[in-house]
Every structure is written in structure tokens, then in C-alpha cells.
Amino acid sequence: MNPFAEYAIAFLLLLGGAFTLIGAIGLARLPDFFTRLHGPTKATTLGVGAIMLGSVIYFTARGEGIDISEVLITVFLFMTAPVSANILAKAAMHIGVKTTEGTEGKPWEQ
């Protein structure tokens, strides 16, 4: 395998793992629902995207080509994560979930 491909795969796997870890820590440590929502939707989406890109490069470098399942997983992830986060945030605003004291900006109350 090409050394450049190996370095790119290693970098993407480490980057994806770091983003996923940051997202998981954010989910566990942030104080309220609205701030916790950013952990799995922002950082984890980037993390899984980087891991999937590393997988695509790995199998392409081995000569097996791009598998349709990798493409479908990536498309499904990038389409559903923002939509589900938006729906969760709107539902939380609708039922009146409280924010942490000192949080600025509540456009739904205007």
C-alpha cells in the first residue's frame, strides 16, 4: 500500500476518533439540553465522517474500490444528523425545556 495512503488513513482515523471522543465528552459534561445537543450532532458527525473517509481511502488503496455501503452510510449520516438535531431543538423549545442560567439568546420568546 502507498505510504501516503497509510498516513492519510491514520490521520483520518485519529481525527475521527478525537472528534467522536470530544462529542461524547460534550454529551456527558455540558449542563443543559440545548448545549448537549451540539456534542452528538456536530463533533460526532465530523468524527464519523472522517472515519468513513478513512475507510474509503483504505479500500480504494487496496484495489477493492468504493463500496456502495460506505457511500450510503455517509450520505445517511450527513442527511439525518442535522435534521434530527433541528427537530429535537424545536420540540424542546415548544415544550419549554429550561436552559442553564446565564445562557444568552432565546429567539423563541420574542
Jmol script that loads the backbone (N, CA, C; Angstrom):
load data "model"
ATOM      1  N   MET A   1       0.850  -1.183   0.000  1.00  0.00           N
ATOM      2  CA  MET A   1       0.000   0.000   0.000  1.00  0.00           C
ATOM      3  C   MET A   1       0.894   1.244   0.000  1.00  0.00           C
ATOM      4  N   ASN A   2       0.429   2.271  -0.623  1.00  0.00           N
ATOM      5  CA  ASN A   2       1.143   3.535  -0.729  1.00  0.00           C
ATOM      6  C   ASN A   2       1.345   4.158   0.663  1.00  0.00           C
ATOM      7  N   PRO A   3       2.538   4.594   1.014  1.00  0.00           N
ATOM      8  CA  PRO A   3       2.762   5.211   2.331  1.00  0.00           C
ATOM      9  C   PRO A   3       1.917   6.468   2.539  1.00  0.00           C
ATOM     10  N   PHE A   4       1.705   7.229   1.474  1.00  0.00           N
ATOM     11  CA  PHE A   4       0.864   8.420   1.619  1.00  0.00           C
ATOM     12  C   PHE A   4      -0.561   8.034   2.016  1.00  0.00           C
ATOM     13  N   ALA A   5      -1.080   6.953   1.417  1.00  0.00           N
ATOM     14  CA  ALA A   5      -2.422   6.486   1.769  1.00  0.00           C
ATOM     15  C   ALA A   5      -2.466   6.017   3.226  1.00  0.00           C
ATOM     16  N   GLU A   6      -1.413   5.347   3.669  1.00  0.00           N
ATOM     17  CA  GLU A   6      -1.374   4.893   5.057  1.00  0.00           C
ATOM     18  C   GLU A   6      -1.373   6.060   6.034  1.00  0.00           C
ATOM     19  N   TYR A   7      -0.605   7.093   5.724  1.00  0.00           N
ATOM     20  CA  TYR A   7      -0.583   8.276   6.595  1.00  0.00           C
ATOM     21  C   TYR A   7      -1.932   8.996   6.583  1.00  0.00           C
ATOM     22  N   ALA A   8      -2.540   9.088   5.411  1.00  0.00           N
ATOM     23  CA  ALA A   8      -3.859   9.740   5.322  1.00  0.00           C
ATOM     24  C   ALA A   8      -4.904   8.956   6.106  1.00  0.00           C
ATOM     25  N   ILE A   9      -4.875   7.634   6.000  1.00  0.00           N
ATOM     26  CA  ILE A   9      -5.828   6.794   6.733  1.00  0.00           C
ATOM     27  C   ILE A   9      -5.615   6.943   8.234  1.00  0.00           C
ATOM     28  N   ALA A  10      -4.362   6.887   8.671  1.00  0.00           N
ATOM     29  CA  ALA A  10      -4.068   7.029  10.098  1.00  0.00           C
ATOM     30  C   ALA A  10      -4.512   8.389  10.614  1.00  0.00           C
ATOM     31  N   PHE A  11      -4.232   9.437   9.831  1.00  0.00           N
ATOM     32  CA  PHE A  11      -4.641  10.781  10.239  1.00  0.00           C
ATOM     33  C   PHE A  11      -6.156  10.890  10.354  1.00  0.00           C
ATOM     34  N   LEU A  12      -6.880  10.374   9.351  1.00  0.00           N
ATOM     35  CA  LEU A  12      -8.342  10.463   9.379  1.00  0.00           C
ATOM     36  C   LEU A  12      -8.944   9.647  10.516  1.00  0.00           C
ATOM     37  N   LEU A  13      -8.368   8.483  10.800  1.00  0.00           N
ATOM     38  CA  LEU A  13      -8.873   7.679  11.913  1.00  0.00           C
ATOM     39  C   LEU A  13      -8.630   8.371  13.250  1.00  0.00           C
ATOM     40  N   LEU A  14      -7.452   8.949  13.418  1.00  0.00           N
ATOM     41  CA  LEU A  14      -7.171   9.677  14.658  1.00  0.00           C
ATOM     42  C   LEU A  14      -8.039  10.919  14.791  1.00  0.00           C
ATOM     43  N   LEU A  15      -8.209  11.638  13.691  1.00  0.00           N
ATOM     44  CA  LEU A  15      -9.066  12.826  13.706  1.00  0.00           C
ATOM     45  C   LEU A  15     -10.514  12.446  14.011  1.00  0.00           C
ATOM     46  N   GLY A  16     -10.994  11.401  13.361  1.00  0.00           N
ATOM     47  CA  GLY A  16     -12.362  10.942  13.617  1.00  0.00           C
ATOM     48  C   GLY A  16     -12.557  10.476  15.040  1.00  0.00           C
ATOM     49  N   GLY A  17     -11.586   9.753  15.558  1.00  0.00           N
ATOM     50  CA  GLY A  17     -11.668   9.308  16.947  1.00  0.00           C
ATOM     51  C   GLY A  17     -11.652  10.470  17.925  1.00  0.00           C
ATOM     52  N   ALA A  18     -10.844  11.481  17.631  1.00  0.00           N
ATOM     53  CA  ALA A  18     -10.782  12.658  18.511  1.00  0.00           C
ATOM     54  C   ALA A  18     -12.105  13.423  18.498  1.00  0.00           C
ATOM     55  N   PHE A  19     -12.668  13.639  17.300  1.00  0.00           N
ATOM     56  CA  PHE A  19     -13.947  14.334  17.225  1.00  0.00           C
ATOM     57  C   PHE A  19     -15.059  13.547  17.919  1.00  0.00           C
ATOM     58  N   THR A  20     -15.073  12.240  17.742  1.00  0.00           N
ATOM     59  CA  THR A  20     -16.083  11.412  18.394  1.00  0.00           C
ATOM     60  C   THR A  20     -15.931  11.446  19.907  1.00  0.00           C
ATOM     61  N   LEU A  21     -14.703  11.406  20.384  1.00  0.00           N
ATOM     62  CA  LEU A  21     -14.458  11.496  21.825  1.00  0.00           C
ATOM     63  C   LEU A  21     -14.894  12.851  22.377  1.00  0.00           C
ATOM     64  N   ILE A  22     -14.572  13.916  21.671  1.00  0.00           N
ATOM     65  CA  ILE A  22     -14.988  15.253  22.109  1.00  0.00           C
ATOM     66  C   ILE A  22     -16.511  15.347  22.145  1.00  0.00           C
ATOM     67  N   GLY A  23     -17.187  14.790  21.145  1.00  0.00           N
ATOM     68  CA  GLY A  23     -18.647  14.794  21.130  1.00  0.00           C
ATOM     69  C   GLY A  23     -19.237  14.011  22.295  1.00  0.00           C
ATOM     70  N   ALA A  24     -18.646  12.871  22.616  1.00  0.00           N
ATOM     71  CA  ALA A  24     -19.131  12.067  23.730  1.00  0.00           C
ATOM     72  C   ALA A  24     -18.897  12.769  25.067  1.00  0.00           C
ATOM     73  N   ILE A  25     -17.743  13.399  25.214  1.00  0.00           N
ATOM     74  CA  ILE A  25     -17.470  14.141  26.451  1.00  0.00           C
ATOM     75  C   ILE A  25     -18.427  15.322  26.572  1.00  0.00           C
ATOM     76  N   GLY A  26     -18.679  16.004  25.461  1.00  0.00           N
ATOM     77  CA  GLY A  26     -19.631  17.113  25.476  1.00  0.00           C
ATOM     78  C   GLY A  26     -21.017  16.666  25.856  1.00  0.00           C
ATOM     79  N   LEU A  27     -21.436  15.521  25.375  1.00  0.00           N
ATOM     80  CA  LEU A  27     -22.749  14.991  25.724  1.00  0.00           C
ATOM     81  C   LEU A  27     -22.850  14.701  27.211  1.00  0.00           C
ATOM     82  N   ALA A  28     -21.777  14.217  27.791  1.00  0.00           N
ATOM     83  CA  ALA A  28     -21.795  13.867  29.214  1.00  0.00           C
ATOM     84  C   ALA A  28     -21.594  15.067  30.133  1.00  0.00           C
ATOM     85  N   ARG A  29     -20.839  16.079  29.707  1.00  0.00           N
ATOM     86  CA  ARG A  29     -20.429  17.135  30.617  1.00  0.00           C
ATOM     87  C   ARG A  29     -21.190  18.451  30.495  1.00  0.00           C
ATOM     88  N   LEU A  30     -21.800  18.743  29.349  1.00  0.00           N
ATOM     89  CA  LEU A  30     -22.443  20.042  29.178  1.00  0.00           C
ATOM     90  C   LEU A  30     -23.706  20.130  30.034  1.00  0.00           C
ATOM     91  N   PRO A  31     -24.086  21.343  30.454  1.00  0.00           N
ATOM     92  CA  PRO A  31     -25.068  21.480  31.517  1.00  0.00           C
ATOM     93  C   PRO A  31     -26.542  21.313  31.142  1.00  0.00           C
ATOM     94  N   ASP A  32     -26.976  21.679  29.963  1.00  0.00           N
ATOM     95  CA  ASP A  32     -28.404  21.579  29.670  1.00  0.00           C
ATOM     96  C   ASP A  32     -28.641  20.946  28.306  1.00  0.00           C
ATOM     97  N   PHE A  33     -29.909  20.736  27.992  1.00  0.00           N
ATOM     98  CA  PHE A  33     -30.269  20.013  26.780  1.00  0.00           C
ATOM     99  C   PHE A  33     -29.741  20.674  25.519  1.00  0.00           C
ATOM    100  N   PHE A  34     -29.892  21.976  25.423  1.00  0.00           N
ATOM    101  CA  PHE A  34     -29.520  22.671  24.193  1.00  0.00           C
ATOM    102  C   PHE A  34     -28.010  22.643  23.945  1.00  0.00           C
ATOM    103  N   THR A  35     -27.224  22.746  24.992  1.00  0.00           N
ATOM    104  CA  THR A  35     -25.779  22.656  24.793  1.00  0.00           C
ATOM    105  C   THR A  35     -25.345  21.205  24.572  1.00  0.00           C
ATOM    106  N   ARG A  36     -26.028  20.245  25.218  1.00  0.00           N
ATOM    107  CA  ARG A  36     -25.713  18.832  24.999  1.00  0.00           C
ATOM    108  C   ARG A  36     -26.038  18.387  23.591  1.00  0.00           C
ATOM    109  N   LEU A  37     -26.947  19.060  22.957  1.00  0.00           N
ATOM    110  CA  LEU A  37     -27.345  18.693  21.607  1.00  0.00           C
ATOM    111  C   LEU A  37     -26.209  18.869  20.610  1.00  0.00           C
ATOM    112  N   HIS A  38     -25.281  19.767  20.893  1.00  0.00           N
ATOM    113  CA  HIS A  38     -24.184  20.024  19.961  1.00  0.00           C
ATOM    114  C   HIS A  38     -23.161  18.899  19.944  1.00  0.00           C
ATOM    115  N   GLY A  39     -22.994  18.200  21.056  1.00  0.00           N
ATOM    116  CA  GLY A  39     -21.994  17.125  21.108  1.00  0.00           C
ATOM    117  C   GLY A  39     -22.203  16.052  20.053  1.00  0.00           C
ATOM    118  N   PRO A  40     -23.335  15.365  20.078  1.00  0.00           N
ATOM    119  CA  PRO A  40     -23.503  14.294  19.091  1.00  0.00           C
ATOM    120  C   PRO A  40     -23.771  14.785  17.677  1.00  0.00           C
ATOM    121  N   THR A  41     -24.308  15.983  17.510  1.00  0.00           N
ATOM    122  CA  THR A  41     -24.661  16.402  16.152  1.00  0.00           C
ATOM    123  C   THR A  41     -23.527  17.091  15.419  1.00  0.00           C
ATOM    124  N   LYS A  42     -22.692  17.777  16.103  1.00  0.00           N
ATOM    125  CA  LYS A  42     -21.601  18.493  15.423  1.00  0.00           C
ATOM    126  C   LYS A  42     -20.323  17.666  15.414  1.00  0.00           C
ATOM    127  N   ALA A  43     -19.768  17.440  16.581  1.00  0.00           N
ATOM    128  CA  ALA A  43     -18.460  16.781  16.659  1.00  0.00           C
ATOM    129  C   ALA A  43     -18.527  15.326  16.215  1.00  0.00           C
ATOM    130  N   THR A  44     -19.568  14.617  16.607  1.00  0.00           N
ATOM    131  CA  THR A  44     -19.635  13.207  16.251  1.00  0.00           C
ATOM    132  C   THR A  44     -19.888  13.022  14.765  1.00  0.00           C
ATOM    133  N   THR A  45     -20.648  13.922  14.155  1.00  0.00           N
ATOM    134  CA  THR A  45     -20.856  13.843  12.718  1.00  0.00           C
ATOM    135  C   THR A  45     -19.536  14.013  11.977  1.00  0.00           C
ATOM    136  N   LEU A  46     -18.732  14.959  12.399  1.00  0.00           N
ATOM    137  CA  LEU A  46     -17.410  15.132  11.795  1.00  0.00           C
ATOM    138  C   LEU A  46     -16.527  13.911  12.058  1.00  0.00           C
ATOM    139  N   GLY A  47     -16.631  13.356  13.257  1.00  0.00           N
ATOM    140  CA  GLY A  47     -15.821  12.190  13.601  1.00  0.00           C
ATOM    141  C   GLY A  47     -16.162  10.978  12.759  1.00  0.00           C
ATOM    142  N   VAL A  48     -17.425  10.660  12.647  1.00  0.00           N
ATOM    143  CA  VAL A  48     -17.826   9.508  11.842  1.00  0.00           C
ATOM    144  C   VAL A  48     -17.542   9.772  10.366  1.00  0.00           C
ATOM    145  N   GLY A  49     -17.703  11.013   9.919  1.00  0.00           N
ATOM    146  CA  GLY A  49     -17.370  11.346   8.531  1.00  0.00           C
ATOM    147  C   GLY A  49     -15.903  11.126   8.225  1.00  0.00           C
ATOM    148  N   ALA A  50     -15.027  11.509   9.143  1.00  0.00           N
ATOM    149  CA  ALA A  50     -13.591  11.297   8.942  1.00  0.00           C
ATOM    150  C   ALA A  50     -13.252   9.807   8.957  1.00  0.00           C
ATOM    151  N   ILE A  51     -13.876   9.045   9.833  1.00  0.00           N
ATOM    152  CA  ILE A  51     -13.633   7.602   9.880  1.00  0.00           C
ATOM    153  C   ILE A  51     -14.111   6.941   8.594  1.00  0.00           C
ATOM    154  N   MET A  52     -15.272   7.360   8.098  1.00  0.00           N
ATOM    155  CA  MET A  52     -15.777   6.789   6.845  1.00  0.00           C
ATOM    156  C   MET A  52     -14.865   7.149   5.670  1.00  0.00           C
ATOM    157  N   LEU A  53     -14.357   8.378   5.648  1.00  0.00           N
ATOM    158  CA  LEU A  53     -13.435   8.776   4.586  1.00  0.00           C
ATOM    159  C   LEU A  53     -12.145   7.957   4.650  1.00  0.00           C
ATOM    160  N   GLY A  54     -11.676   7.696   5.859  1.00  0.00           N
ATOM    161  CA  GLY A  54     -10.514   6.817   6.023  1.00  0.00           C
ATOM    162  C   GLY A  54     -10.789   5.412   5.507  1.00  0.00           C
ATOM    163  N   SER A  55     -11.990   4.919   5.735  1.00  0.00           N
ATOM    164  CA  SER A  55     -12.381   3.601   5.230  1.00  0.00           C
ATOM    165  C   SER A  55     -12.419   3.574   3.708  1.00  0.00           C
ATOM    166  N   VAL A  56     -12.955   4.647   3.120  1.00  0.00           N
ATOM    167  CA  VAL A  56     -12.998   4.732   1.654  1.00  0.00           C
ATOM    168  C   VAL A  56     -11.585   4.723   1.079  1.00  0.00           C
ATOM    169  N   ILE A  57     -10.687   5.494   1.686  1.00  0.00           N
ATOM    170  CA  ILE A  57      -9.304   5.542   1.191  1.00  0.00           C
ATOM    171  C   ILE A  57      -8.628   4.179   1.361  1.00  0.00           C
ATOM    172  N   TYR A  58      -8.884   3.517   2.474  1.00  0.00           N
ATOM    173  CA  TYR A  58      -8.261   2.208   2.724  1.00  0.00           C
ATOM    174  C   TYR A  58      -8.658   1.194   1.665  1.00  0.00           C
ATOM    175  N   PHE A  59      -9.965   1.054   1.436  1.00  0.00           N
ATOM    176  CA  PHE A  59     -10.411   0.042   0.477  1.00  0.00           C
ATOM    177  C   PHE A  59     -10.089   0.428  -0.957  1.00  0.00           C
ATOM    178  N   THR A  60     -10.033   1.719  -1.241  1.00  0.00           N
ATOM    179  CA  THR A  60      -9.625   2.147  -2.572  1.00  0.00           C
ATOM    180  C   THR A  60      -8.140   1.856  -2.797  1.00  0.00           C
ATOM    181  N   ALA A  61      -7.312   2.092  -1.786  1.00  0.00           N
ATOM    182  CA  ALA A  61      -5.871   1.836  -1.915  1.00  0.00           C
ATOM    183  C   ALA A  61      -5.570   0.343  -2.034  1.00  0.00           C
ATOM    184  N   ARG A  62      -6.406  -0.494  -1.466  1.00  0.00           N
ATOM    185  CA  ARG A  62      -6.226  -1.947  -1.584  1.00  0.00           C
ATOM    186  C   ARG A  62      -6.692  -2.475  -2.927  1.00  0.00           C
ATOM    187  N   GLY A  63      -7.353  -1.626  -3.713  1.00  0.00           N
ATOM    188  CA  GLY A  63      -7.794  -2.049  -5.040  1.00  0.00           C
ATOM    189  C   GLY A  63      -9.203  -2.578  -5.092  1.00  0.00           C
ATOM    190  N   GLU A  64      -9.922  -2.500  -3.987  1.00  0.00           N
ATOM    191  CA  GLU A  64     -11.292  -3.022  -3.959  1.00  0.00           C
ATOM    192  C   GLU A  64     -12.315  -1.988  -4.409  1.00  0.00           C
ATOM    193  N   GLY A  65     -11.917  -0.736  -4.486  1.00  0.00           N
ATOM    194  CA  GLY A  65     -12.832   0.316  -4.925  1.00  0.00           C
ATOM    195  C   GLY A  65     -13.744   0.791  -3.819  1.00  0.00           C
ATOM    196  N   ILE A  66     -14.573   1.747  -4.173  1.00  0.00           N
ATOM    197  CA  ILE A  66     -15.505   2.331  -3.207  1.00  0.00           C
ATOM    198  C   ILE A  66     -16.751   1.452  -3.136  1.00  0.00           C
ATOM    199  N   ASP A  67     -17.116   1.052  -1.940  1.00  0.00           N
ATOM    200  CA  ASP A  67     -18.298   0.224  -1.733  1.00  0.00           C
ATOM    201  C   ASP A  67     -19.522   1.122  -1.580  1.00  0.00           C
ATOM    202  N   ILE A  68     -20.632   0.679  -2.094  1.00  0.00           N
ATOM    203  CA  ILE A  68     -21.854   1.476  -2.036  1.00  0.00           C
ATOM    204  C   ILE A  68     -22.326   1.658  -0.593  1.00  0.00           C
ATOM    205  N   SER A  69     -22.045   0.694   0.280  1.00  0.00           N
ATOM    206  CA  SER A  69     -22.487   0.823   1.668  1.00  0.00           C
ATOM    207  C   SER A  69     -21.774   1.978   2.374  1.00  0.00           C
ATOM    208  N   GLU A  70     -20.510   2.204   2.068  1.00  0.00           N
ATOM    209  CA  GLU A  70     -19.793   3.330   2.669  1.00  0.00           C
ATOM    210  C   GLU A  70     -20.395   4.656   2.239  1.00  0.00           C
ATOM    211  N   VAL A  71     -20.737   4.750   0.974  1.00  0.00           N
ATOM    212  CA  VAL A  71     -21.344   5.979   0.459  1.00  0.00           C
ATOM    213  C   VAL A  71     -22.714   6.189   1.090  1.00  0.00           C
ATOM    214  N   LEU A  72     -23.504   5.133   1.186  1.00  0.00           N
ATOM    215  CA  LEU A  72     -24.845   5.256   1.762  1.00  0.00           C
ATOM    216  C   LEU A  72     -24.806   5.614   3.245  1.00  0.00           C
ATOM    217  N   ILE A  73     -23.872   5.032   3.978  1.00  0.00           N
ATOM    218  CA  ILE A  73     -23.737   5.370   5.400  1.00  0.00           C
ATOM    219  C   ILE A  73     -23.392   6.845   5.568  1.00  0.00           C
ATOM    220  N   THR A  74     -22.455   7.322   4.764  1.00  0.00           N
ATOM    221  CA  THR A  74     -22.038   8.721   4.848  1.00  0.00           C
ATOM    222  C   THR A  74     -23.180   9.666   4.485  1.00  0.00           C
ATOM    223  N   VAL A  75     -23.871   9.371   3.407  1.00  0.00           N
ATOM    224  CA  VAL A  75     -24.997  10.222   2.990  1.00  0.00           C
ATOM    225  C   VAL A  75     -26.088  10.208   4.046  1.00  0.00           C
ATOM    226  N   PHE A  76     -26.423   9.024   4.560  1.00  0.00           N
ATOM    227  CA  PHE A  76     -27.452   8.922   5.586  1.00  0.00           C
ATOM    228  C   PHE A  76     -27.068   9.707   6.836  1.00  0.00           C
ATOM    229  N   LEU A  77     -25.823   9.604   7.243  1.00  0.00           N
ATOM    230  CA  LEU A  77     -25.357  10.323   8.426  1.00  0.00           C
ATOM    231  C   LEU A  77     -25.467  11.830   8.244  1.00  0.00           C
ATOM    232  N   PHE A  78     -24.956  12.342   7.129  1.00  0.00           N
ATOM    233  CA  PHE A  78     -24.948  13.781   6.910  1.00  0.00           C
ATOM    234  C   PHE A  78     -26.336  14.342   6.618  1.00  0.00           C
ATOM    235  N   MET A  79     -27.272  13.500   6.213  1.00  0.00           N
ATOM    236  CA  MET A  79     -28.634  13.977   5.989  1.00  0.00           C
ATOM    237  C   MET A  79     -29.482  13.931   7.261  1.00  0.00           C
ATOM    238  N   THR A  80     -29.288  12.927   8.089  1.00  0.00           N
ATOM    239  CA  THR A  80     -30.172  12.756   9.235  1.00  0.00           C
ATOM    240  C   THR A  80     -29.718  13.480  10.498  1.00  0.00           C
ATOM    241  N   ALA A  81     -28.432  13.629  10.724  1.00  0.00           N
ATOM    242  CA  ALA A  81     -27.965  14.252  11.969  1.00  0.00           C
ATOM    243  C   ALA A  81     -28.432  15.699  12.115  1.00  0.00           C
ATOM    244  N   PRO A  82     -28.283  16.559  11.115  1.00  0.00           N
ATOM    245  CA  PRO A  82     -28.764  17.939  11.284  1.00  0.00           C
ATOM    246  C   PRO A  82     -30.286  18.035  11.394  1.00  0.00           C
ATOM    247  N   VAL A  83     -30.986  17.196  10.642  1.00  0.00           N
ATOM    248  CA  VAL A  83     -32.451  17.238  10.677  1.00  0.00           C
ATOM    249  C   VAL A  83     -32.965  16.785  12.038  1.00  0.00           C
ATOM    250  N   SER A  84     -32.403  15.701  12.565  1.00  0.00           N
ATOM    251  CA  SER A  84     -32.848  15.220  13.874  1.00  0.00           C
ATOM    252  C   SER A  84     -32.506  16.219  14.983  1.00  0.00           C
ATOM    253  N   ALA A  85     -31.353  16.874  14.889  1.00  0.00           N
ATOM    254  CA  ALA A  85     -30.997  17.884  15.889  1.00  0.00           C
ATOM    255  C   ALA A  85     -31.952  19.068  15.816  1.00  0.00           C
ATOM    256  N   ASN A  86     -32.319  19.484  14.625  1.00  0.00           N
ATOM    257  CA  ASN A  86     -33.260  20.583  14.466  1.00  0.00           C
ATOM    258  C   ASN A  86     -34.624  20.220  15.050  1.00  0.00           C
ATOM    259  N   ILE A  87     -35.103  19.026  14.790  1.00  0.00           N
ATOM    260  CA  ILE A  87     -36.396  18.592  15.313  1.00  0.00           C
ATOM    261  C   ILE A  87     -36.353  18.489  16.834  1.00  0.00           C
ATOM    262  N   LEU A  88     -35.270  17.951  17.382  1.00  0.00           N
ATOM    263  CA  LEU A  88     -35.144  17.868  18.841  1.00  0.00           C
ATOM    264  C   LEU A  88     -35.120  19.255  19.481  1.00  0.00           C
ATOM    265  N   ALA A  89     -34.386  20.193  18.884  1.00  0.00           N
ATOM    266  CA  ALA A  89     -34.319  21.547  19.431  1.00  0.00           C
ATOM    267  C   ALA A  89     -35.672  22.237  19.363  1.00  0.00           C
ATOM    268  N   LYS A  90     -36.392  22.078  18.257  1.00  0.00           N
ATOM    269  CA  LYS A  90     -37.715  22.694  18.140  1.00  0.00           C
ATOM    270  C   LYS A  90     -38.702  22.088  19.127  1.00  0.00           C
ATOM    271  N   ALA A  91     -38.634  20.785  19.322  1.00  0.00           N
ATOM    272  CA  ALA A  91     -39.514  20.141  20.298  1.00  0.00           C
ATOM    273  C   ALA A  91     -39.199  20.625  21.708  1.00  0.00           C
ATOM    274  N   ALA A  92     -37.921  20.765  22.020  1.00  0.00           N
ATOM    275  CA  ALA A  92     -37.538  21.245  23.352  1.00  0.00           C
ATOM    276  C   ALA A  92     -37.991  22.686  23.565  1.00  0.00           C
ATOM    277  N   MET A  93     -37.881  23.529  22.534  1.00  0.00           N
ATOM    278  CA  MET A  93     -38.364  24.907  22.652  1.00  0.00           C
ATOM    279  C   MET A  93     -39.874  24.931  22.826  1.00  0.00           C
ATOM    280  N   HIS A  94     -40.578  24.057  22.121  1.00  0.00           N
ATOM    281  CA  HIS A  94     -42.039  24.022  22.173  1.00  0.00           C
ATOM    282  C   HIS A  94     -42.554  23.617  23.553  1.00  0.00           C
ATOM    283  N   ILE A  95     -41.897  22.641  24.181  1.00  0.00           N
ATOM    284  CA  ILE A  95     -42.375  22.198  25.491  1.00  0.00           C
ATOM    285  C   ILE A  95     -41.773  22.997  26.639  1.00  0.00           C
ATOM    286  N   GLY A  96     -40.841  23.904  26.335  1.00  0.00           N
ATOM    287  CA  GLY A  96     -40.308  24.806  27.352  1.00  0.00           C
ATOM    288  C   GLY A  96     -39.195  24.240  28.197  1.00  0.00           C
ATOM    289  N   VAL A  97     -38.298  23.506  27.604  1.00  0.00           N
ATOM    290  CA  VAL A  97     -37.146  22.982  28.344  1.00  0.00           C
ATOM    291  C   VAL A  97     -36.297  24.156  28.813  1.00  0.00           C
ATOM    292  N   LYS A  98     -35.936  24.128  30.079  1.00  0.00           N
ATOM    293  CA  LYS A  98     -35.172  25.226  30.679  1.00  0.00           C
ATOM    294  C   LYS A  98     -33.709  25.180  30.249  1.00  0.00           C
ATOM    295  N   THR A  99     -33.131  26.363  30.134  1.00  0.00           N
ATOM    296  CA  THR A  99     -31.707  26.467  29.831  1.00  0.00           C
ATOM    297  C   THR A  99     -30.948  26.774  31.114  1.00  0.00           C
ATOM    298  N   THR A 100     -29.649  26.637  31.057  1.00  0.00           N
ATOM    299  CA  THR A 100     -28.799  26.957  32.186  1.00  0.00           C
ATOM    300  C   THR A 100     -28.819  28.463  32.421  1.00  0.00           C
ATOM    301  N   GLU A 101     -28.763  28.854  33.677  1.00  0.00           N
ATOM    302  CA  GLU A 101     -28.745  30.277  34.000  1.00  0.00           C
ATOM    303  C   GLU A 101     -27.531  30.937  33.362  1.00  0.00           C
ATOM    304  N   GLY A 102     -27.730  32.089  32.768  1.00  0.00           N
ATOM    305  CA  GLY A 102     -26.663  32.811  32.101  1.00  0.00           C
ATOM    306  C   GLY A 102     -26.605  32.550  30.607  1.00  0.00           C
ATOM    307  N   THR A 103     -27.459  31.644  30.109  1.00  0.00           N
ATOM    308  CA  THR A 103     -27.494  31.390  28.672  1.00  0.00           C
ATOM    309  C   THR A 103     -28.134  32.578  27.979  1.00  0.00           C
ATOM    310  N   GLU A 104     -27.482  33.067  26.943  1.00  0.00           N
ATOM    311  CA  GLU A 104     -28.000  34.222  26.218  1.00  0.00           C
ATOM    312  C   GLU A 104     -28.702  33.781  24.951  1.00  0.00           C
ATOM    313  N   GLY A 105     -29.694  34.564  24.549  1.00  0.00           N
ATOM    314  CA  GLY A 105     -30.373  34.323  23.291  1.00  0.00           C
ATOM    315  C   GLY A 105     -31.495  33.310  23.398  1.00  0.00           C
ATOM    316  N   LYS A 106     -32.717  33.807  23.382  1.00  0.00           N
ATOM    317  CA  LYS A 106     -33.895  32.952  23.362  1.00  0.00           C
ATOM    318  C   LYS A 106     -34.852  33.512  22.307  1.00  0.00           C
ATOM    319  N   PRO A 107     -34.582  33.272  21.030  1.00  0.00           N
ATOM    320  CA  PRO A 107     -35.403  33.873  19.989  1.00  0.00           C
ATOM    321  C   PRO A 107     -36.844  33.396  19.981  1.00  0.00           C
ATOM    322  N   TRP A 108     -37.134  32.263  20.588  1.00  0.00           N
ATOM    323  CA  TRP A 108     -38.492  31.746  20.594  1.00  0.00           C
ATOM    324  C   TRP A 108     -39.396  32.503  21.567  1.00  0.00           C
ATOM    325  N   GLU A 109     -38.811  33.345  22.444  1.00  0.00           N
ATOM    326  CA  GLU A 109     -39.616  34.097  23.404  1.00  0.00           C
ATOM    327  C   GLU A 109     -39.986  35.491  22.915  1.00  0.00           C
ATOM    328  N   GLN A 110     -39.549  35.903  21.739  1.00  0.00           N
ATOM    329  CA  GLN A 110     -39.823  37.251  21.251  1.00  0.00           C
ATOM    330  C   GLN A 110     -41.191  37.343  20.655  1.00  0.00           C
TER     331      GLN A 110
END
end "model"
wireframe off; spacefill off
backbone 0.3
color backbone group
